[in-house]
Amino acid sequence: MTPDARLLIAPGCPHCPTMIRILSELVKEGLIGRLEIVNIQVHPDAAAEVGTRSVPWFRIGQFEFTGAHGEAEVREWVRKAAAGSGEIDYLLDLIEQRRLDEVQSQVEADPALLCRLIARMDDPDLGMVVRIGISALVEHFAGRPELARCLPQIEALARSGSATVRGDAAHFLEQMDTPEARTLLEQLRDDPDAQVRELVADALEGGQTDS
């Protein structure tokens, strides 16, 4: 489905002309169905409506962005919006931008997203900021059924070839506070990596997964 786009601009914005050009070209190519451009100096209510103070701000389908973005990146998001994909990539992008509160709100509305984010922890290209952000989300849901439902994804992390990822799995299991989580932690006691073994021991001794 061809997505529509909305762009908020303001006089003196150095990056707004570039975004106007990129999005307008995509309309000409038929990759965007409709483009609405709003000058927030004339219509400040438009900025208040989406909760932004920065321009350029733009939305492509369901995805919202602030600031300058390159043409190749914008085209990729248009492709994902048209395909109805890219939801997790978008959340990872928000985490990278340190907009964790927005991600948390979306996960609260759709808890299945938490499991999908956890599964991405085994991606070797995942940046440290994103890894820390996903861990913070897990800690926010500690002891809650939303996290307990992610046991299959966390169990897969516990079998990862990366000691770092197995360590993350141990931390996530500690946050779950279920008998199933403790059983998996017990299985990690003899992990070949000393640091993972230490994390597991601390989790088990902490008693947070006691039934």
N, C-alpha and C positions, 0 to 999 in steps of 0.2 A: 504494500500500500504506500503510495507516495505521501510523504509527510508534509505538513505545513510548517512554517517558521514564523517567529516573531522576534523582532530586534528592537531593543531600547537604546537610544543614542542621546547625546547632549552636545550643545555647542562647545567647541574647544577640546573635545575628546580626541586624542591623537590616533586611537586605534579604530574608531567608529567608521571612518571612510573605507578602511580595508575590509571590515566585516560587511559593510553595505555591498561592496564590490563582489566579494566571495559569494554571499548569499543570493545576490541578484543574478549572478552568472548561473548558479545552480537552478534558479527559477527558469531562466532562458533555456537551459538544457532539459527541463522537464523533470529534474530530480527532486525539486521542491515544488509543491503544487501552488502554494500561495505564500507570500512574504508580507507581513505587516511591520512597518517601521514606525516607531513612536518616539517623538522628541519629548523627553521627560521634563524639559524646562517648560514646555507648553502644557503637557499633561502629567504633572507630578503624581497623580493618582495611579498611573500605570506602574511606576516604580514601587509605590506603597503596596500595590496589589500583589506583586511577586516577592516583596520583601527584600529589595536590593537598593543599595545606595551607590553602586558602581556601574559604570558603563564602559564598553558595550556589555549588555546583558542580552542573551538570546536563547530561544528555545527551539529545538528541532524535534518535532514529534513530542515524545515524553521526556526528552533530555534537556536539561537547563545548564547554561554555562555563563561564566562571567570572565571578562578580560579578553585579551587578544589570543586568537587561535589561528594556526596555519591552515592554508587551503586543503592540504592533504588530510589533515586531521578532521576538518569539518566535513569533507567528503566521506570519510570513513564513518562518522557518526550519522550522516544522512543515509548511508547504505544500511547501517544497523537499524536505524529507525524504520526504514522501509521494510526490512526483513522481520521486524518485530523481535530482534535479538539485541544483545549487547547490554542487557540489564545489569548483569554482574560486573561487566567491564566498567559501566558507568558508576556503579557504587565504589569500585576500586579507585576510579578516578577521583571521586569525591573524597575518599580517605586520603589519597595522595595530596589533595589540596587542604587537608586538615579540616574538612567539613564533616567531622564524625557525627555531630548532632543530627545532621540531615540523614545520614545513613541509618542512625539509630531509630529515627522516626519511621523510616521506610521498613526497617526490620520489625519494629513493633506492629506495624500494619500487616506485614506478611512475614511471619516467623520462618517460613521455609527458606527465605533468603539467607538466614544465618547459616544454615547447613551448607548452602551453596558457596558462601564466602569461606567457611571453614575448609571446604574441599580444595579451595584454591591455594591453601597454605603450602601445598606440596609442589607449587610452581617454582622452579629454581630462579626464574626471572623476577619474582615478586620482590619489590623494594622493601627496605627496612621500615620505612614510614608506614607502609601498608600492612606489613606483618604486625607491627605494634598496634595499629588501629584495629585489626581483626581481633587481636588478643584482648584489647580493651572492650570490644563488643562482647566477647565471650564472658569476660568478668562482669559486665553489666547484667548478663542473663544468668549469672551463677546461681545454681540451685533451682532454677526455674524449668518448667516442663519444655519450654521452647528449646533450651539447650539439650535436655535429655533426649529429644527427638533426633539430635545430630550424632548419636552414638555411632551409627555406621560410618559416617564421614571421619569421625575422630579415630575410630578403629583402623580405618585405612591409613591415616597419618601415622599411627603407631607401627605400621608395617613398612613405612617409607625407608628407602635406602639412605636418607639423609639423617644424621644424628640430630641436627638442629630441628628438623620437622618432628622427629620422635620426641624430642624434648618439649616441643610445643604441645604434642599430643598428651604428654604426661601432665602438663599444666592444665590443659582443657579438661582432662579426666578429673583432676582435683577439684575443678570448679563445678562439676556435674552433681556431686553429692548423691550418688546412687550406688547400690550394691554392684550393678553391672560395671560401673566405672572402676570400682575398687578391684573387681576381678581382673579387668584389663591392666590396671596398674601392677597387680601382682605378677602378671605375665611379663611385665617389662623390668622386673627386678634384676634379671640377668642380661640386660642389654649389653652389647659389646662395648658401648661407649661409656666411659667413667662418668662423664658429666650427666648423661641421661640417667644412669643408675642413681646418682646423687639426687637428681630432681625427683625421681620416683620415690626414693627413700623419704625425702622431705614431705612429699605429698601423703604417703602412707602414714608417716608418724604424725602429720598434722591432724589426722583424724577427720578431715572434712568430708571424706567419702564413707565414713562409717554409717551403717544402716541403723 
